[in-house]
Amino acid sequence: MSETVEQVFVHGVDDVRLEQVAAPQPGENDAVLAVSACGICGSDLAYIAMGGLPGPGGEPMPLGHELSGRIEALGSGVTQLSVGDRVVVNPVAAGNLGNGGREGGFTRRLLVKNAHEPGVLLPLPDGLSDEQGALVEPLGVAMHAVNQSEALPGERVVVFGAGPIGLGVVAVLRYRGVEHITVVDLSARRLDIAQRLGASATINAGREDVWAQIKSAQGEESVHGMPVAASDVFIDAAGVASVFRGIVENCKFGARIVVVALHKDEAAIPVFHIMAKELTIRGSMAYPKEFGDVIAMLDSGLDVGPMVTHRFPLSQFDAALAVAKQPDQAGKVIVTMAST
Protein backbone atom coordinates (compact mmCIF):
# COMPACT_ATOMS: atom_id res chain seq x y z
CA MET A 1 0.00 0.00 0.00
CA SER A 2 1.41 3.41 -1.00
CA GLU A 3 2.33 5.96 1.65
CA THR A 4 -0.12 8.78 2.35
CA VAL A 5 0.14 12.19 4.01
CA GLU A 6 -2.37 14.67 5.39
CA GLN A 7 -3.32 17.71 3.30
CA VAL A 8 -5.77 20.58 3.88
CA PHE A 9 -8.29 21.22 1.09
CA VAL A 10 -11.13 23.68 0.55
CA HIS A 11 -14.12 21.81 -0.87
CA GLY A 12 -16.67 24.63 -0.78
CA VAL A 13 -17.87 27.62 1.20
CA ASP A 14 -16.64 27.14 4.79
CA ASP A 15 -15.90 23.50 3.96
CA VAL A 16 -12.28 22.75 4.92
CA ARG A 17 -11.03 19.19 5.28
CA LEU A 18 -7.82 17.53 6.42
CA GLU A 19 -7.54 14.51 4.12
CA GLN A 20 -5.15 11.72 3.31
CA VAL A 21 -3.48 11.91 -0.10
CA ALA A 22 -0.70 9.98 -1.78
CA ALA A 23 2.77 11.06 -0.64
CA PRO A 24 4.48 13.10 -3.39
CA GLN A 25 7.39 11.93 -5.52
CA PRO A 26 9.67 14.43 -7.27
CA GLY A 27 10.02 14.72 -11.02
CA GLU A 28 13.32 15.63 -12.65
CA ASN A 29 13.11 19.32 -11.77
CA ASP A 30 11.15 19.04 -8.54
CA ALA A 31 11.75 18.86 -4.81
CA VAL A 32 9.83 17.24 -1.98
CA LEU A 33 9.90 19.12 1.31
CA ALA A 34 9.23 17.91 4.81
CA VAL A 35 7.22 21.00 5.76
CA SER A 36 8.14 22.44 9.15
CA ALA A 37 5.71 25.33 9.65
CA CYS A 38 3.04 27.14 7.66
CA GLY A 39 1.19 30.33 8.59
CA ILE A 40 -2.51 31.04 8.12
CA CYS A 41 -2.94 34.06 5.85
CA GLY A 42 -5.90 36.39 5.57
CA SER A 43 -6.23 35.27 1.96
CA ASP A 44 -6.65 31.69 3.22
CA LEU A 45 -9.68 32.87 5.19
CA ALA A 46 -10.99 34.62 2.08
CA TYR A 47 -10.54 31.49 -0.03
CA ILE A 48 -12.46 29.47 2.55
CA ALA A 49 -15.27 32.02 2.68
CA MET A 50 -15.63 31.99 -1.11
CA GLY A 51 -15.38 28.21 -1.44
CA GLY A 52 -11.84 28.11 -2.81
CA LEU A 53 -10.42 28.32 -6.30
CA PRO A 54 -11.17 25.07 -8.15
CA GLY A 55 -8.31 23.35 -9.89
CA PRO A 56 -8.14 22.75 -13.64
CA GLY A 57 -10.31 19.67 -13.30
CA GLY A 58 -12.60 21.16 -10.67
CA GLU A 59 -10.77 19.43 -7.82
CA PRO A 60 -10.76 20.94 -4.31
CA MET A 61 -8.24 23.70 -3.56
CA PRO A 62 -5.10 22.83 -1.56
CA LEU A 63 -4.40 25.53 1.01
CA GLY A 64 -1.28 27.11 2.53
CA HIS A 65 1.51 29.30 1.12
CA GLU A 66 3.52 30.77 4.04
CA LEU A 67 5.99 27.99 4.78
CA SER A 68 9.42 26.67 5.51
CA GLY A 69 10.73 23.13 5.39
CA ARG A 70 13.62 20.75 4.85
CA ILE A 71 14.41 19.13 1.50
CA GLU A 72 13.63 15.44 1.67
CA ALA A 73 14.07 14.44 -1.97
CA LEU A 74 15.30 16.07 -5.18
CA GLY A 75 14.94 15.36 -8.87
CA SER A 76 18.15 14.88 -10.85
CA GLY A 77 17.76 18.30 -12.48
CA VAL A 78 17.92 20.24 -9.20
CA THR A 79 21.63 20.76 -8.67
CA GLN A 80 21.85 24.00 -6.68
CA LEU A 81 20.28 22.44 -3.55
CA SER A 82 20.90 19.36 -1.45
CA VAL A 83 18.80 16.90 0.52
CA GLY A 84 18.66 18.16 4.10
CA ASP A 85 18.78 21.87 3.22
CA ARG A 86 16.37 24.08 5.15
CA VAL A 87 14.50 26.35 2.77
CA VAL A 88 11.72 28.89 2.34
CA VAL A 89 9.29 28.55 -0.57
CA ASN A 90 8.34 31.49 -2.78
CA PRO A 91 4.76 30.39 -3.52
CA VAL A 92 4.31 32.67 -6.54
CA ALA A 93 7.48 31.39 -8.21
CA ALA A 94 6.40 27.85 -7.29
CA GLY A 95 3.27 28.03 -9.44
CA ASN A 96 0.94 29.92 -7.10
CA LEU A 97 1.31 27.29 -4.43
CA GLY A 98 -1.65 27.53 -2.06
CA ASN A 99 -3.16 30.26 -4.21
CA GLY A 100 -4.95 28.23 -6.83
CA GLY A 101 -2.04 26.01 -7.82
CA ARG A 102 -1.96 22.24 -7.63
CA GLU A 103 -0.12 22.11 -4.28
CA GLY A 104 -0.62 23.65 -0.84
CA GLY A 105 1.58 24.07 2.21
CA PHE A 106 -0.65 22.67 4.95
CA THR A 107 0.78 19.18 4.65
CA ARG A 108 3.72 17.22 6.03
CA ARG A 109 5.16 16.44 2.59
CA LEU A 110 5.03 19.03 -0.18
CA LEU A 111 5.87 18.71 -3.87
CA VAL A 112 7.55 21.87 -5.20
CA LYS A 113 7.56 21.92 -8.98
CA ASN A 114 10.38 23.54 -10.97
CA ALA A 115 12.64 23.69 -7.93
CA HIS A 116 15.59 23.99 -10.32
CA GLU A 117 14.59 27.55 -11.19
CA PRO A 118 16.25 30.41 -9.25
CA GLY A 119 14.09 31.99 -6.57
CA VAL A 120 11.67 29.10 -6.03
CA LEU A 121 13.44 27.71 -2.95
CA LEU A 122 15.65 30.00 -0.88
CA PRO A 123 18.08 28.70 1.77
CA LEU A 124 17.13 29.45 5.37
CA PRO A 125 20.17 30.46 7.45
CA ASP A 126 21.05 28.17 10.34
CA GLY A 127 20.42 30.97 12.83
CA LEU A 128 16.77 31.31 11.85
CA SER A 129 13.99 29.07 13.15
CA ASP A 130 11.41 27.23 11.08
CA GLU A 131 8.83 29.66 12.43
CA GLN A 132 10.85 32.64 11.22
CA GLY A 133 11.03 30.93 7.86
CA ALA A 134 7.24 30.75 7.73
CA LEU A 135 7.12 34.52 8.31
CA VAL A 136 9.25 35.35 5.27
CA GLU A 137 6.27 35.35 2.88
CA PRO A 138 4.02 37.77 4.81
CA LEU A 139 7.05 39.92 5.63
CA GLY A 140 7.80 39.98 1.90
CA VAL A 141 4.34 41.47 1.31
CA ALA A 142 5.00 44.02 4.05
CA MET A 143 8.47 44.92 2.78
CA HIS A 144 7.18 45.49 -0.75
CA ALA A 145 4.57 47.88 0.65
CA VAL A 146 7.31 49.79 2.47
CA ASN A 147 9.40 49.82 -0.71
CA GLN A 148 6.45 51.23 -2.63
CA SER A 149 6.05 53.96 -0.01
CA GLU A 150 9.72 55.03 -0.27
CA ALA A 151 9.55 55.88 3.46
CA LEU A 152 12.77 57.31 4.84
CA PRO A 153 14.18 57.83 8.32
CA GLY A 154 12.80 61.05 9.76
CA GLU A 155 9.48 60.76 7.93
CA ARG A 156 6.15 60.26 9.67
CA VAL A 157 4.19 57.15 8.70
CA VAL A 158 0.65 56.03 9.56
CA VAL A 159 -0.28 52.37 9.19
CA PHE A 160 -3.99 51.56 9.06
CA GLY A 161 -4.57 47.93 10.04
CA ALA A 162 -2.53 45.89 12.53
CA GLY A 163 -3.13 42.47 11.06
CA PRO A 164 -0.07 40.39 10.16
CA ILE A 165 0.74 42.54 7.11
CA GLY A 166 0.35 45.82 8.98
CA LEU A 167 2.46 44.45 11.82
CA GLY A 168 5.06 43.36 9.31
CA VAL A 169 5.07 46.87 7.86
CA VAL A 170 5.87 48.24 11.34
CA ALA A 171 8.77 45.80 11.71
CA VAL A 172 10.21 46.67 8.30
CA LEU A 173 9.86 50.41 8.90
CA ARG A 174 11.76 50.15 12.18
CA TYR A 175 14.43 48.03 10.49
CA ARG A 176 14.77 50.80 7.88
CA GLY A 177 15.25 53.43 10.60
CA VAL A 178 11.79 55.03 10.53
CA GLU A 179 10.90 56.09 14.08
CA HIS A 180 7.62 58.01 13.77
CA ILE A 181 5.09 55.22 13.18
CA THR A 182 1.45 55.54 14.21
CA VAL A 183 -0.73 52.42 13.93
CA VAL A 184 -4.54 52.41 13.81
CA ASP A 185 -6.68 49.33 14.49
CA LEU A 186 -9.74 48.13 16.40
CA SER A 187 -7.94 45.39 18.35
CA ALA A 188 -6.22 46.33 21.60
CA ARG A 189 -4.14 43.15 21.41
CA ARG A 190 -2.88 43.85 17.92
CA LEU A 191 -2.08 47.44 18.86
CA ASP A 192 -0.05 46.13 21.79
CA ILE A 193 1.88 43.91 19.38
CA ALA A 194 2.47 46.93 17.12
CA GLN A 195 4.02 48.77 20.05
CA ARG A 196 6.26 45.81 20.85
CA LEU A 197 7.43 45.81 17.22
CA GLY A 198 8.34 49.49 17.40
CA ALA A 199 5.28 51.67 16.77
CA SER A 200 5.71 55.06 18.40
CA ALA A 201 1.96 55.59 18.84
CA THR A 202 -1.20 53.50 18.52
CA ILE A 203 -4.83 54.50 18.09
CA ASN A 204 -7.87 52.34 18.83
CA ALA A 205 -10.34 53.33 16.11
CA GLY A 206 -13.26 52.01 18.15
CA ARG A 207 -12.53 54.22 21.14
CA GLU A 208 -10.70 57.32 19.91
CA ASP A 209 -11.04 60.15 17.38
CA VAL A 210 -8.64 58.73 14.80
CA TRP A 211 -7.68 61.89 12.94
CA ALA A 212 -7.44 64.02 16.05
CA GLN A 213 -5.05 61.46 17.51
CA ILE A 214 -3.00 61.20 14.30
CA LYS A 215 -2.57 64.98 14.29
CA SER A 216 -1.63 64.88 17.96
CA ALA A 217 1.01 62.20 17.34
CA GLN A 218 2.43 63.44 14.04
CA GLY A 219 1.53 67.13 13.78
CA GLU A 220 -0.92 69.22 11.80
CA GLU A 221 -0.68 71.40 8.69
CA SER A 222 -3.03 73.50 6.60
CA VAL A 223 -3.71 72.83 2.91
CA HIS A 224 -5.87 75.32 1.04
CA GLY A 225 -7.22 76.46 4.38
CA MET A 226 -8.09 72.93 5.53
CA PRO A 227 -6.44 71.39 8.64
CA VAL A 228 -4.75 68.08 7.74
CA ALA A 229 -2.36 65.58 9.30
CA ALA A 230 1.33 66.32 8.76
CA SER A 231 2.12 62.64 8.07
CA ASP A 232 4.30 61.94 5.04
CA VAL A 233 3.21 58.37 4.29
CA PHE A 234 0.02 56.35 4.78
CA ILE A 235 -0.04 52.58 4.34
CA ASP A 236 -3.50 51.05 4.01
CA ALA A 237 -3.34 47.51 5.40
CA ALA A 238 -6.98 47.65 6.53
CA GLY A 239 -8.97 47.29 3.30
CA VAL A 240 -11.92 49.43 4.43
CA ALA A 241 -13.36 51.88 1.90
CA SER A 242 -14.14 54.57 4.48
CA VAL A 243 -10.57 54.38 5.78
CA PHE A 244 -9.12 54.97 2.33
CA ARG A 245 -11.44 57.92 1.75
CA GLY A 246 -10.46 59.34 5.12
CA ILE A 247 -6.79 59.17 4.19
CA VAL A 248 -7.34 61.06 0.94
CA GLU A 249 -9.40 63.73 2.70
CA ASN A 250 -7.10 64.22 5.69
CA CYS A 251 -3.60 63.84 4.30
CA LYS A 252 -1.26 66.72 3.57
CA PHE A 253 0.03 68.17 0.30
CA GLY A 254 2.40 65.72 -1.40
CA ALA A 255 1.52 62.78 0.86
CA ARG A 256 2.22 59.27 -0.38
CA ILE A 257 -0.42 56.55 0.00
CA VAL A 258 0.20 52.82 -0.48
CA VAL A 259 -2.65 50.30 -0.67
CA VAL A 260 -1.53 46.80 0.32
CA ALA A 261 -4.89 45.62 1.70
CA LEU A 262 -7.41 43.68 -0.36
CA HIS A 263 -10.44 45.95 -0.78
CA LYS A 264 -13.63 43.98 -1.37
CA ASP A 265 -15.81 47.08 -1.86
CA GLU A 266 -15.46 50.09 -4.11
CA ALA A 267 -14.33 53.31 -2.46
CA ALA A 268 -15.93 56.62 -3.40
CA ILE A 269 -13.16 59.18 -3.03
CA PRO A 270 -13.04 62.94 -3.66
CA VAL A 271 -10.72 62.97 -6.67
CA PHE A 272 -10.29 66.73 -6.27
CA HIS A 273 -7.99 66.04 -3.32
CA ILE A 274 -5.68 63.90 -5.46
CA MET A 275 -5.17 66.80 -7.84
CA ALA A 276 -5.23 69.70 -5.38
CA LYS A 277 -2.82 68.04 -2.95
CA GLU A 278 -0.67 66.34 -5.62
CA LEU A 279 -1.02 62.96 -3.93
CA THR A 280 0.88 59.84 -4.91
CA ILE A 281 -1.21 56.66 -4.63
CA ARG A 282 0.39 53.28 -5.28
CA GLY A 283 -0.74 49.72 -5.06
CA SER A 284 1.42 46.98 -3.55
CA MET A 285 1.06 43.39 -4.66
CA ALA A 286 3.03 40.43 -3.32
CA TYR A 287 6.86 40.55 -3.39
CA PRO A 288 8.49 40.90 -6.80
CA LYS A 289 12.04 40.84 -5.37
CA GLU A 290 11.86 41.04 -1.58
CA PHE A 291 12.35 37.46 -0.33
CA GLY A 292 16.13 37.61 -0.14
CA ASP A 293 16.04 40.99 1.61
CA VAL A 294 13.53 39.69 4.17
CA ILE A 295 15.75 36.71 4.98
CA ALA A 296 18.70 39.09 5.41
CA MET A 297 16.57 41.32 7.65
CA LEU A 298 15.65 38.41 9.90
CA ASP A 299 19.21 37.12 9.90
CA SER A 300 20.35 40.55 11.15
CA GLY A 301 18.64 39.78 14.45
CA LEU A 302 15.42 41.76 14.03
CA ASP A 303 12.88 40.32 16.47
CA VAL A 304 9.50 39.76 14.84
CA GLY A 305 8.47 37.14 17.40
CA PRO A 306 5.60 39.26 18.80
CA MET A 307 3.77 38.80 15.47
CA VAL A 308 3.13 35.13 16.29
CA THR A 309 0.38 34.75 18.88
CA HIS A 310 -0.74 31.14 18.42
CA ARG A 311 0.75 27.81 17.36
CA PHE A 312 -1.11 24.60 16.54
CA PRO A 313 -0.12 21.18 15.15
CA LEU A 314 -1.58 20.21 11.78
CA SER A 315 -3.88 17.72 13.53
CA GLN A 316 -5.61 20.72 15.17
CA PHE A 317 -6.05 22.73 11.98
CA ASP A 318 -9.72 23.42 12.69
CA ALA A 319 -8.80 24.98 16.03
CA ALA A 320 -6.06 27.03 14.39
CA LEU A 321 -8.54 28.29 11.81
CA ALA A 322 -11.06 29.25 14.47
CA VAL A 323 -8.47 31.40 16.24
CA ALA A 324 -7.28 33.00 12.98
CA LYS A 325 -10.84 34.14 12.33
CA GLN A 326 -10.77 36.26 15.51
CA PRO A 327 -8.79 39.39 14.57
CA ASP A 328 -9.29 40.91 18.02
CA GLN A 329 -7.39 37.99 19.56
CA ALA A 330 -4.92 36.70 16.98
CA GLY A 331 -1.83 38.00 15.26
CA LYS A 332 -0.12 35.42 13.07
CA VAL A 333 -1.27 31.84 13.62
CA ILE A 334 1.35 29.22 12.79
CA VAL A 335 0.60 25.56 12.02
CA THR A 336 3.45 23.17 12.78
CA MET A 337 3.81 19.78 11.19
CA ALA A 338 4.45 17.88 14.40
CA SER A 339 3.00 14.36 14.17
CA THR A 340 1.11 14.69 17.47
C-alpha positions in Angstrom: 0.0 0.0 0.0 1.4 3.4 -1.0 2.3 6.0 1.7 -0.1 8.8 2.4 0.1 12.2 4.0 -2.4 14.7 5.4 -3.3 17.7 3.3 -5.8 20.6 3.9 -8.3 21.2 1.1 -11.1 23.7 0.6 -14.1 21.8 -0.9 -16.7 24.6 -0.8 -17.9 27.6 1.2 -16.6 27.1 4.8 -15.9 23.5 4.0 -12.3 22.7 4.9 -11.0 19.2 5.3 -7.8 17.5 6.4 -7.5 14.5 4.1 -5.2 11.7 3.3 -3.5 11.9 -0.1 -0.7 10.0 -1.8 2.8 11.1 -0.6 4.5 13.1 -3.4 7.4 11.9 -5.5 9.7 14.4 -7.3 10.0 14.7 -11.0 13.3 15.6 -12.7 13.1 19.3 -11.8 11.2 19.0 -8.5 11.7 18.9 -4.8 9.8 17.2 -2.0 9.9 19.1 1.3 9.2 17.9 4.8 7.2 21.0 5.8 8.1 22.4 9.2 5.7 25.3 9.6 3.0 27.1 7.7 1.2 30.3 8.6 -2.5 31.0 8.1 -2.9 34.1 5.9 -5.9 36.4 5.6 -6.2 35.3 2.0 -6.6 31.7 3.2 -9.7 32.9 5.2 -11.0 34.6 2.1 -10.5 31.5 0.0 -12.5 29.5 2.6 -15.3 32.0 2.7 -15.6 32.0 -1.1 -15.4 28.2 -1.4 -11.8 28.1 -2.8 -10.4 28.3 -6.3 -11.2 25.1 -8.1 -8.3 23.4 -9.9 -8.1 22.8 -13.6 -10.3 19.7 -13.3 -12.6 21.2 -10.7 -10.8 19.4 -7.8 -10.8 20.9 -4.3 -8.2 23.7 -3.6 -5.1 22.8 -1.6 -4.4 25.5 1.0 -1.3 27.1 2.5 1.5 29.3 1.1 3.5 30.8 4.0 6.0 28.0 4.8 9.4 26.7 5.5 10.7 23.1 5.4 13.6 20.7 4.8 14.4 19.1 1.5 13.6 15.4 1.7 14.1 14.4 -2.0 15.3 16.1 -5.2 14.9 15.4 -8.9 18.1 14.9 -10.8 17.8 18.3 -12.5 17.9 20.2 -9.2 21.6 20.8 -8.7 21.8 24.0 -6.7 20.3 22.4 -3.6 20.9 19.4 -1.4 18.8 16.9 0.5 18.7 18.2 4.1 18.8 21.9 3.2 16.4 24.1 5.2 14.5 26.3 2.8 11.7 28.9 2.3 9.3 28.5 -0.6 8.3 31.5 -2.8 4.8 30.4 -3.5 4.3 32.7 -6.5 7.5 31.4 -8.2 6.4 27.8 -7.3 3.3 28.0 -9.4 0.9 29.9 -7.1 1.3 27.3 -4.4 -1.7 27.5 -2.1 -3.2 30.3 -4.2 -5.0 28.2 -6.8 -2.0 26.0 -7.8 -2.0 22.2 -7.6 -0.1 22.1 -4.3 -0.6 23.7 -0.8 1.6 24.1 2.2 -0.7 22.7 4.9 0.8 19.2 4.7 3.7 17.2 6.0 5.2 16.4 2.6 5.0 19.0 -0.2 5.9 18.7 -3.9 7.6 21.9 -5.2 7.6 21.9 -9.0 10.4 23.5 -11.0 12.6 23.7 -7.9 15.6 24.0 -10.3 14.6 27.5 -11.2 16.3 30.4 -9.3 14.1 32.0 -6.6 11.7 29.1 -6.0 13.4 27.7 -3.0 15.6 30.0 -0.9 18.1 28.7 1.8 17.1 29.4 5.4 20.2 30.5 7.4 21.1 28.2 10.3 20.4 31.0 12.8 16.8 31.3 11.8 14.0 29.1 13.2 11.4 27.2 11.1 8.8 29.7 12.4 10.8 32.6 11.2 11.0 30.9 7.9 7.2 30.8 7.7 7.1 34.5 8.3 9.2 35.3 5.3 6.3 35.3 2.9 4.0 37.8 4.8 7.0 39.9 5.6 7.8 40.0 1.9 4.3 41.5 1.3 5.0 44.0 4.0 8.5 44.9 2.8 7.2 45.5 -0.8 4.6 47.9 0.6 7.3 49.8 2.5 9.4 49.8 -0.7 6.5 51.2 -2.6 6.1 54.0 0.0 9.7 55.0 -0.3 9.5 55.9 3.5 12.8 57.3 4.8 14.2 57.8 8.3 12.8 61.0 9.8 9.5 60.8 7.9 6.1 60.3 9.7 4.2 57.2 8.7 0.6 56.0 9.6 -0.3 52.4 9.2 -4.0 51.6 9.1 -4.6 47.9 10.0 -2.5 45.9 12.5 -3.1 42.5 11.1 -0.1 40.4 10.2 0.7 42.5 7.1 0.3 45.8 9.0 2.5 44.5 11.8 5.1 43.4 9.3 5.1 46.9 7.9 5.9 48.2 11.3 8.8 45.8 11.7 10.2 46.7 8.3 9.9 50.4 8.9 11.8 50.2 12.2 14.4 48.0 10.5 14.8 50.8 7.9 15.3 53.4 10.6 11.8 55.0 10.5 10.9 56.1 14.1 7.6 58.0 13.8 5.1 55.2 13.2 1.4 55.5 14.2 -0.7 52.4 13.9 -4.5 52.4 13.8 -6.7 49.3 14.5 -9.7 48.1 16.4 -7.9 45.4 18.3 -6.2 46.3 21.6 -4.1 43.2 21.4 -2.9 43.8 17.9 -2.1 47.4 18.9 0.0 46.1 21.8 1.9 43.9 19.4 2.5 46.9 17.1 4.0 48.8 20.0 6.3 45.8 20.8 7.4 45.8 17.2 8.3 49.5 17.4 5.3 51.7 16.8 5.7 55.1 18.4 2.0 55.6 18.8 -1.2 53.5 18.5 -4.8 54.5 18.1 -7.9 52.3 18.8 -10.3 53.3 16.1 -13.3 52.0 18.1 -12.5 54.2 21.1 -10.7 57.3 19.9 -11.0 60.1 17.4 -8.6 58.7 14.8 -7.7 61.9 12.9 -7.4 64.0 16.0 -5.0 61.5 17.5 -3.0 61.2 14.3 -2.6 65.0 14.3 -1.6 64.9 18.0 1.0 62.2 17.3 2.4 63.4 14.0 1.5 67.1 13.8 -0.9 69.2 11.8 -0.7 71.4 8.7 -3.0 73.5 6.6 -3.7 72.8 2.9 -5.9 75.3 1.0 -7.2 76.5 4.4 -8.1 72.9 5.5 -6.4 71.4 8.6 -4.8 68.1 7.7 -2.4 65.6 9.3 1.3 66.3 8.8 2.1 62.6 8.1 4.3 61.9 5.0 3.2 58.4 4.3 0.0 56.3 4.8 0.0 52.6 4.3 -3.5 51.0 4.0 -3.3 47.5 5.4 -7.0 47.6 6.5 -9.0 47.3 3.3 -11.9 49.4 4.4 -13.4 51.9 1.9 -14.1 54.6 4.5 -10.6 54.4 5.8 -9.1 55.0 2.3 -11.4 57.9 1.8 -10.5 59.3 5.1 -6.8 59.2 4.2 -7.3 61.1 0.9 -9.4 63.7 2.7 -7.1 64.2 5.7 -3.6 63.8 4.3 -1.3 66.7 3.6 0.0 68.2 0.3 2.4 65.7 -1.4 1.5 62.8 0.9 2.2 59.3 -0.4 -0.4 56.5 0.0 0.2 52.8 -0.5 -2.6 50.3 -0.7 -1.5 46.8 0.3 -4.9 45.6 1.7 -7.4 43.7 -0.4 -10.4 45.9 -0.8 -13.6 44.0 -1.4 -15.8 47.1 -1.9 -15.5 50.1 -4.1 -14.3 53.3 -2.5 -15.9 56.6 -3.4 -13.2 59.2 -3.0 -13.0 62.9 -3.7 -10.7 63.0 -6.7 -10.3 66.7 -6.3 -8.0 66.0 -3.3 -5.7 63.9 -5.5 -5.2 66.8 -7.8 -5.2 69.7 -5.4 -2.8 68.0 -3.0 -0.7 66.3 -5.6 -1.0 63.0 -3.9 0.9 59.8 -4.9 -1.2 56.7 -4.6 0.4 53.3 -5.3 -0.7 49.7 -5.1 1.4 47.0 -3.6 1.1 43.4 -4.7 3.0 40.4 -3.3 6.9 40.5 -3.4 8.5 40.9 -6.8 12.0 40.8 -5.4 11.9 41.0 -1.6 12.3 37.5 -0.3 16.1 37.6 -0.1 16.0 41.0 1.6 13.5 39.7 4.2 15.8 36.7 5.0 18.7 39.1 5.4 16.6 41.3 7.6 15.6 38.4 9.9 19.2 37.1 9.9 20.4 40.6 11.1 18.6 39.8 14.4 15.4 41.8 14.0 12.9 40.3 16.5 9.5 39.8 14.8 8.5 37.1 17.4 5.6 39.3 18.8 3.8 38.8 15.5 3.1 35.1 16.3 0.4 34.8 18.9 -0.7 31.1 18.4 0.8 27.8 17.4 -1.1 24.6 16.5 -0.1 21.2 15.1 -1.6 20.2 11.8 -3.9 17.7 13.5 -5.6 20.7 15.2 -6.0 22.7 12.0 -9.7 23.4 12.7 -8.8 25.0 16.0 -6.1 27.0 14.4 -8.5 28.3 11.8 -11.1 29.3 14.5 -8.5 31.4 16.2 -7.3 33.0 13.0 -10.8 34.1 12.3 -10.8 36.3 15.5 -8.8 39.4 14.6 -9.3 40.9 18.0 -7.4 38.0 19.6 -4.9 36.7 17.0 -1.8 38.0 15.3 -0.1 35.4 13.1 -1.3 31.8 13.6 1.4 29.2 12.8 0.6 25.6 12.0 3.4 23.2 12.8 3.8 19.8 11.2 4.5 17.9 14.4 3.0 14.4 14.2 1.1 14.7 17.5 
